[in-house]
Amino acid sequence: MSKAGKKKKRIGKANPLLYAIVYTVLKWKYTRKYRIKFDKSAIKGIKGPAIVVATHTCDEDHILSALTLYPIRPTYIVSEHFMHKKSTARLLKLMHVITKKMFTPDVSTIINIMRAKNEKAVIVIFPEGRLSCYGHTLPVAEGTAELIKKLGVDLYAWKAEGAYLSFPKWRDKGDGRIGEINASVKLLLSADEVASRDVSEIKRITEEAILHDDELAMQGVEYKCPDLARGVDKILYKCPKCMNEGRLTAGENHIRCECGLDAELNSRYRLSGAPFTRINEWFEWQQNSIDTDTERLESNAKFGCCREDGFMDGDAGEGKIYLDKDIFKLSGTLHGEPIEFSVSPEKIGAFPITPADHFDIYHNGRLLYVYPEPDRRMTVKWVSFLDNLMEKKRASKINTTTV
């Protein structure tokens, strides 16, 4: 084999000239329109290789963190599903990202991360493993602290307060809210400190660094939008007055139920006319009200899967889905062929979600989109059921080990 054939594949970095042009344009847009402030005081101290753990409460976090870290050209770990969309695949290739299958073993990702380290890259990961849909950070994914320990490099944390309130995941696309965003990065542990700490301590430090509730962090700040409540019924499905599900609608700055409930959302993201003052409180109440010991979810569903060209086909099949505390089952057809499998909730870990549309799951390394029918707004209940169940299992495990 020739020397060229033996040469290891490089991860590389984005073209510096192209990166500078994009940075200039985006910084102008975000500072002018969304009143974003950057605390870049820690940037001068960042020399690769290093790792940055970042909160993930809005779908603009990659842009916001890149603007904060500039002139560093970081290497991002991103979900593989973005490479199956024509709208994002080309851009991500130019950014030299490392892809990751979410909540499923992926040895190639670890290999590529180690290559990036050897290239002295600044690696950015979102340790929750997925984007939160309600403005509060999620638990750190299993294996994150072990990865940080293995890399043994300087550890930083990035956070953007106000990012969720400006770009909530449940909003209609393009429906940004003009308010305030404060983005910052700070050093958590030096490489020597990472080497001296055990995995459990690294995990604790990482969890504390990314723990964030955007509604609490930005109390009193006004966010301007013609209809601040539009789209929030993509994540709020249970009425606190009549306790029925799927009867809420949102619009004209109100959240209403068929039973007569009428809650108003003001420009500071505060509710009146409901037994909650914040959307996060409402969301957490409905999630915690799920009795995972006795409840089970069943639904018809449509399925999405990649075509031979590698891009997602959102109408690849249909069938049925089922979930209880012991098992998730999917059956039906996919690209004209029968499909049926069962898996324990622990092996799934979590469902990444596009609210009121679908959740993601991998089967035999293949990404599937699952669209619950007939009301896709109930997608969030499937996600909440699994999150509630996994939180109880984590709590039980902690209690067992501390007894």
N, C-alpha and C positions, 0 to 999 in steps of 0.2 A: 504494500500500500504506500502511496506517495506521502510526503510530509504534509502536503495540503490536505490529504484525506484524513490524516491523523489529528489535524488541528482541532482543538476543542471549540465548540460553538460559544461565541461571546454574547453576553446580554447586551452590552453597549448602552449608550445614552442618546437622548434626543439631540438632533442637530442644534448646536448652540445658536446659530443665527436665526433659524426658524423659531426656536424656543424664545429668544429675546423679542422677536416680533409679536408672537402670540401673547407673551407676558405683557408687553406694552399696551396692546389692544384690550386685553381682559382687565388689567389693573384699572385702566381709565373707565371701563364700563362699570366695574363693581364698586369702585370708590365713589364714582359720580352718582350712580343710581341707588346703590344699596347701603351707602354710608358705612363701608367696611373700614375698620382700623386694624393695622398690623403691628403687633409687638414682635419685632425682629431682633431684639437685643441678644438672643442666644445664637443667632445664625452664624456670627463670626467664629464661634467656637466649634462649629460642626465641621469635622473633617472625616471623610469616609475612610474605612467603612464604619457605618453607624446605622442604627435602626430607629425609626420614629413610629410610635404607636399613636394612632389618631382616632378621635371620636368619630362616630358615623351616624349623624342625625338628619342629614339631608343629601340629596343626590348631586349637590354641587360641591361636596367635600373635597373631591380630587382637585378641582379648580382652586378652591379657597386655600387648601394646604399648599398647593404648588405656588400660588402667589405669595404666601407667607414665607416659604423656604427659598424663594429666588434670591441670589443667582444659582443656588444649587439646582441641579437637574436630577431629581430623585428617581428612583426605580420603584414603581408601584406594584403591589400585589393586588390583582383585581380578579373578580369572578370570571370564570371561563365563559359564562353565558353572554357577556358583552361581545365576545369574539364571534358569536353566532348571529349578530345583528349587523346588517350592512351599514347602518348609520353610525356605528361606533368602532367596528373592526379595523378599518383603515387607519383611523386616528390613533388607536391604541398601539398599532404596529409601529407607527412613527415615534411613539413615546417609549418604545422598548419595554413594555410592561411584562411582568411575569404573571401568568394566569394560574388560577387555583380553582379546583372543583370544590364547591362549598359543602362542608359537613360530610366529606367522604375522603378516605385515604388517597393521597396524591403524592407519590414519591417524586415525580418529576418536578413538582414545585419546590421541594426541599433542595433537590440537586441544583436547580436554577438559582435559588436564593444563595446557596454557597458559592456559585459562580459569581454572582453579583458582589458578594462580600470580597472575593478574591480580586475583583476589579475595583475595589475601594468605593463601592456605591453607597449612597445614602438610601436605605430601603424603607419605604413607607408601607405599613400594614394597618388594616382596620381590624383590631383584635376581636371585635364582636362577631366577625365573620359574615355580617349582613347589615343592611340598612334598617334602622329602627323606623317604625311607621308612626310613632306617636310622641316623639320629642324627648324621650328619656333613653339613655344608653342601655344596652343589653349586656348580659353576662359575657365575660371574656371566654372565647372558644377554647375548648380543651386543646392542649398541646402548645399554646402560645408561649407560656412561661418557659417550657422546655426548649422551644426554638430560640428564645432570647438567650437562654443559658448556653446553648450550643454555639450560637454565633459569637458570644463573648466580646461584643463591641459596645461602644457608648450607646446608652439608651436615652432617647428623648420622647417627649409627649407633645402632641399638637391638639389644640382644642379651638372651636369657633363658637363662642356664645352668640346666640341670636340667629344662627344659621338655619335651624329648624323652623323658627318663627318666620323667617324670610322665605324659606322654600320647603314647606311641609310636604312630606311624601304623598299625602292624600290630595294635594292641590291639583287643579287642572294644569296641564302642561302650559308653560308660559305665563302662569298666573302667580308671579312673584309678588311679595309683599315688601314695601319699602319701609325700612325701620332702622335697625342698627345691628352690626355684626362686629364682634371683637375677636380677632384671631390671634393666637399666640403659640409659641413653642418654647419649651423649657427642658433643661437637662434633668433626667431622673436619676440615672446611675452612670458612672464612668465604667469603662471596660474592666478596670481593676475591681470595682465594686460589684459588677455583675459576676466576676469570677469568684468573689468571696461570699456571695449570698447563695442560699439554697433555693431550689425551684419554688417552694411554697412562699418564700418571702418575695421573690421576684413577681410571682402571681399577685400577691397582695398589693404590692407597690403599683403594678400595672392597673389593677382593678380600681384602686383609689384614684389614679391619675386620670382615667377616662370617665369615671362616674360623673354623670351630668344630667340635670333636668333643666331644659332650656326655658321653660315657663317660669321657674323659680329664679334662674340666673338673670333674666331680663325683666323682672317685675317693674311695672311702671313705664316701660318703654312703649311708645305708640308705633303701630305698624299700619301703613296705609294700603288699602285695597278696596275696590268698589263693593266686594262681597267677601268678607273675611271667612265666613262659615262655609262657603261653597266647596263641596267635596268632602267635608268632614264626616258625612254619613258613609263614606267608604271604609271608615275604621270604627265608627260608633254604630252598633247594631241593636243594642238592648235599651229599652226605655226604663228609666228608674221609677217611673210613676206606675205604669201598668204591668211592667216586667215582661212585656212581649218583645219578640225579636223580629227584625226586618221591617218595622213599620216607621222607622225614622226617616225624615227627609231634611236636607239642609240647603239653605239659600236665603238671600236677602238678609244676611247676618243673623239668621235664626236657625235653630234646630227644633223641629216640630215632630210630634207623634200623632197618630190617628186618634189617640185617647184624649187629646187636648193639651198635652204638655207643650209649652212654648218657651224655649230658652233662648236668650239673646247673647251673642258674642260681641263684646265691644272691641275697640281699637287697641286695647292693651291685653287682648286675649283672655279676658275675664268673663265668666258666665253669670247671668242672672236668670231667675225663673227655673232653676234646676237645683237639685240637692248637692251640686258640686260647683266650685268656683273656677275650676280649670278643666280643660279637655283631658289632660293626663290623669286626673283623678277619676273622671268618668270612665276612661279606657281601662285603667287598672281595676276599678270596681267591677266592670263587666267581665274582665278576664278572671279575676279572683272568684267570681260567682259561679264559674264552671266547676261542677263536681266531677272531677275526672275519675273518681272511684265508681260512679254509677252511670254517668252519661256516656253516650256513644254518638258518633256522627256518621251519617250515611247520606249519600247524595249521588245523583247522576253527574257525569262530568264529561267534558271534552278534553282532549289531550293534544299537546304540542310536542313536536320532536324535530330534530334536525334532518334536513334532506341530504342527499348525497353531496351537494355542493357545500355542505357545512353550515348553511344558514337555517334559521328556525322556520318550521312550517307550523303555524298556529292552529291548523285544522287537520292534524295528522290522524285523529281517531276519536273514539268515544267509548264510554263504559260506565263503571260504577266505582266509588271509593268508600272506604269505611275506616273509622278510627276509634279505638277505645284505649284504655290504659295499658293494654298488653300487646296490641297489634295494629298495624296499618295495612290495609289490603287494597289492591287496585286490580281491576279486571276489565277486559273489553278488547278492542282492536286498535292496532297501531300500524298505519300504512298498509291496511288490508290484512294484516297478520294478527292472530290472537296474541294477547298479552295478559299475563296473570302472575302476580307475585304478592308475597306477604313479608313484612319486616317488622321488627320490634321498634317501638318509639326511640329507645336508647340508641339504636344504630342510625336513626335518622338525625337525631339531635335537635334540629330546628328546620322550619320551612321558610326559606327566603320568600318574600311576598311582593307582588305588585297589587296594591289594594284595589278591590272591586274588579279584579281581573283573574289572577292566577297565583298559585304558589309553585315553587320548584322542588323537585326531588330527583335524585340520581338512582338509576337501576342498572346494575352491571356496567357502571362507568358512563352510562348514557343519560344525558340531561332530558328530563321530561317537564313540560309545563302542564299543570293540572288546573282546569277551569271548572269550578263547581257550578252546577246548573240546578234550578233556573235562575237564581239570584246570585250573581257573582260578588255582590257586596258581602256575602257570608264567607268569602275566602278568609277574611280576618278571623272568623271564629275557629277555623281549622288551625290557623297559626297560633291563636291564643290558647286553644286546647293543649297543643303540644308544648307551648312555652310554660303553661301552668303546670302541666304534668312533670316536665323536666326540672322545674324549680323545686317542686315537692321532692323529687328524687335527690336533687343536690342537697336540700336541707336535711333529708333523712340520712344521707351519707355522712354529712358533717356531724350530725348528732350521734351517729353510731361510732365515729372515730374519736369523739371527745368524751364518750362515756367511760 
